[in-house]
Amino acid sequence: MENIPEFLCDSYDIAIIGAGHAGCEAALAAARLGCETICFMVSTDTIAMMPCNPNIGGTSKGHLVCEIDALGGEMGINIDKSFIQSKMLNSSKGPAVHSLRAQADKQKYSNSMRKVMENTPHLTLKQAEVSELLYDTLPDGTKKVTGVKIVSGGIYPCKAAVLCTGVYLNARCIYGEVSTYTGPNGTPRATHLTDSLVAAGIEMYRFKTGTPARIDRRTIDFSVMEEQKGDERIVPFSFTNTPESIAREQEVCYLAYTNEETHRIIRENLDRSPLFSGNIKGTGPRYCPSIEDKVVKFPDKDRHQIFIEPEGDYTNEMYLSGMSSSLPEEVQIAMYRSIRGLEHAKVVRNAYAIEYDCINPLQLYPTLECRKIHGFFSAGQANGSSGYEEAAAQGIIAGINAARYIAGKEGIVLDRSQAYIGVLIDDLVTKEMHEPYRMMTSRAEYRLLLRQDNADLRLTEIGHEVGLISEERYERFLAKKKAIEEEKARLAGVVLGASAAVCKTLDSLGTSEIHTATSLLDLLRRPELDYEMLQVLDPERKPLPMDVIEQVVIDVRYAGYIERQKQQVEHFKKLEKRMIPADFDYDNVPSLRLEARQKLKLIRPVNVGQASRIGGVSPADISVLLVWLERTLRGDRS
């Protein structure tokens, strides 16, 4: 970088570097907590941009969005404003894996978020590339954030900074033999900040992701494809909305399939794919493979699903979900046109892979503050995660904790028993990541407790305590909570005798008779009955909101399983409460295996629970560690 004269600009409490989904949530959280906040982006057109699939939610990701909303974030509210189709996934399965997914009008989503950002008090937006993180070195060798510098030479003093650069750091977009040194969708990339982070002692990774082509709607024959309609009853992401308040006519998506001809074209051109030729060096996401990967790794499959989804009300572009690629342009065209219904398809935007720099998240505390630099936080794909929802979830936590750092307060940490956000962050800062991290329901040990539908019951108290949930919203939450408990108590108190009339009614409902006095609560546990069916036996019932009824039914029907998981959580929390001193010397623990000692010294877990989740640390190592911690507490190291 050339020697550009420096000049001093306005000072702020917090600087947010990037305005993607992580940056938006971080900036809004910090500003709403009263911190003077500046948010930098390479272009204002990239605010909350959706360069890949224009949808929010999906399996496990819907949980994250509802948790963000329960804490006082914006993503759920914003998608409720801008969705064009909504669907509850896995509805045929148990409530633990129900996940809401909404297709967005991507332009409306971005514009709506930008409007919120531009009109939030204490928040300033600045189109500029941050080139350098500024800090002082403290006597103990650690560093402390003092400001950020932009490419024009401007210096913005600040007390804390949050890295939310997404996929922009030294980004390179690739398809076939073509490489363009840009960010996603041809936007500017950030070329200077990586060097500054490395100079500060931050370890960097090189990761890769990709996106499919966009096809002109007018060149698609939808008549030979399967229609995929949205749900009749729309479930909001935000607990501030109702199905009625966000109702709209929904767009239709379509399902198509690859075939043997598609696979032949791909196989014959694998040598021209940068994924296989070695032109791409970054590590890609295992759980979101390109179509080339699918064909190679699953040779026995004669077809793969392709979901064809609109990008918005404003455009004819259609997104080919499930068909990301980095093959050359002419191969892509041949590949798409081999699919039934796409024989005459015209490509508006080519599919491409994108490489980018991100940090090794093991360098972060569970608060998302960097261990080496006080006041420096990191969130989103800059931490090696993938997905808009994972980014936003980290963003709100980083924004909250940056504000609390400035106020001299302890940062909040959601543990694995409280939220999917807790699982996500704990995995990132505890487990060694060698590929982009994607949230999945299987990663959550306590997923029956961490349902999407009860995110408000789990986290609204925390959002209110932090300062992001208004008093009005908190009062509504308390009223809902009270209504749930009162209805469960009422159902337990309504006891039916085994009269002929009652038995006749039960028979008409398709369930067995009762022989002793039975409460409505017990009847609700029967799988063949539901809350509405019991109305005939419950004439004094008062109408209740659907979200209250939903919680009552789940609590009653899954009571045994829920209680069992709560007991598991109690055991988990005992280990989480056993804190490990920051300066604990693992070399003084003689019985630790060498691998465990190395991993513990590398990651420096904050408590025994986190230590137990480190790869290479066995239960026996944890037992040894617990004994030694107890001796240390007593001052006995013999």
Secondary structure, 3 states (H helix, E strand, C coil): CCCCCCEECCCCCEEEECCCHHHHHHHHHHHHCCCCEEEEECCHHHCCCCCCCCEEECCCHHHHHHHHHHHCCCHHHHHHHHEEEEEEECCCCCHHHCEEEEEECHHHHHHHHHHHHHCCCCEEEEECCEEEEEEEECCCCCEEEEEEEECCCEEEECCEEEECCCCCECCEEEECCEEECCCHHHCCCECCHHHHHHHCCCCEEEEEEEECCEEEHHHCCHHHCEEECCCCCCCCCCCCCCCCCCCCCCCCEEEEECCHHHHHHHHHCHHHCHHHHCCCCCECCCCCCCHHHHHHHCCCCCCCEEEEEECCCCCCEEEEECCCCCCCHHHHHHHHHCCCCCCCCCEEECCEEEEEEEECHHHECCCCEECCEECEEECHHHHCECCHHHHHHHHHHHHHHHHHHHCCCCCCCCCCCCCHHHHHHHHHHHCCCCCCECCCHHHCCCCCCCCCCCHHHHHHHHHHHHCCCCHHHHHHHHHHHHHHHHHHHHHHHCEECCCHHHHHHHHHCCCCCCCCCEEHHHHHCCCCCCCCHHHHHCCCCCCCCHHHHHHHHHHHHCHHHHHHHHHHHHHHHHHHCCECCCCCCHHHCCCCCHHHHHHHHHHCCCEHHHHHCCCCCCHHHHHHHHHHHHHHHHCCCC
